[in-house]
């Protein structure tokens, strides 16, 4: 796989704008080639800032298919859900209709059942674009340092019952699903992420310590970071 590209922007606002323009250009190129883009969305404040920058006219959004890299297993109306945040940030505004949401905690499914059900919705073909945030501990989606889900090599999804970040119960895609993408784009802002970014991009290290090391794109991997997040590179 080709080496990662690191694109450093001066601040979070510039980072969000640059990320949005890159998302638009990648999706427009897929559509120009006659295909429907397959996109894996991430949560997090900098991702939402980038989503709010997306231009409703830049892409035929009704012809883009969306999934989520992870979801908080809570009630559908609670603000913790990535689905609701993404809808508020851009999905509803641009008229996106092909959105695969994870089940909510309405007591009809367990988190493990929800994970298995979501796996059946994932495409067999690679995602065209996977977006990932990175936590200060180096986690991506809901794959946390030292957790057994990091060693899942067969199932495409997994339930998490003891997340160190609230809420504790989540559903996440695993490495085999996250890495099945032509382009992987990390979006990271803030000085509190600097250590994690440096570990993720170091020549040596373990995914058990820094889960962000475990995902690369098939064709390209791009790290969009602001200057504070890049301060230890």
C-alpha positions, 0 to 999 in steps of 0.5 A: 500500500502507498505511504500515508500523506500528511496534510497539516492545516493551520487550525481546526477551521482550515482543517474542516474546510480542506477536509470538506473540499477533499470529500467533495472532490473524491465523491465527484470523481467516483460519480464522474466515473459512473459509480455510486460512491460508498462512504463510511462516516465518522463521528467527532467534533472536527468531523461534524465541522467538516460535514457542515462545510460540505456544499449541497451542490458539489455532489449528487448526494442522493447518489451517495451511499453512507454507512457509519464506522461506529455507533453509540448503542443508545436511544435513537433520539439521544444526542450521543448518536453519530447518526443524529449528529451527521443528519444535523450536520449535513445529511438532511441538508444535502438531501442524502437518502441512502443512509445505513444507520445502526439499530438503536437501543430500543430493547428489540435487539442486543448490541451483539445482535445489532452488530451482526445485523449491521454487518449484513448491510456492508458492501462486498466491494471496498468503500470509496472513502472511509473517514476516521477520527482519532482519540487522544488514546489513539482509538478509532471508531470504537476500537480502543487500546488493549480491547479484544475487538482489535484482534477480530480478524473475521467478523466485520462488526463487533459489540463493545460493552465497556467503552472507556468513553461514555456511553459504554455500549457501542457497535463498531466496525472492525479492522477488516471492514475499516481497511476495506476502502480505496481511500482512508482519510483521518481527520484530527484536530487539537493538541490533546491528539498530538501524542496519538498522531505521532504514535500512529505515524511512527515507523514502529509501534503496536495497534494494541497501544495505538489502534489508529495504526491498524488502518490504511487505504487500498489506494491512498491514506490521507491524514488531515491534521491541524498544527496543534495535532501535528506538533509532535511529528 
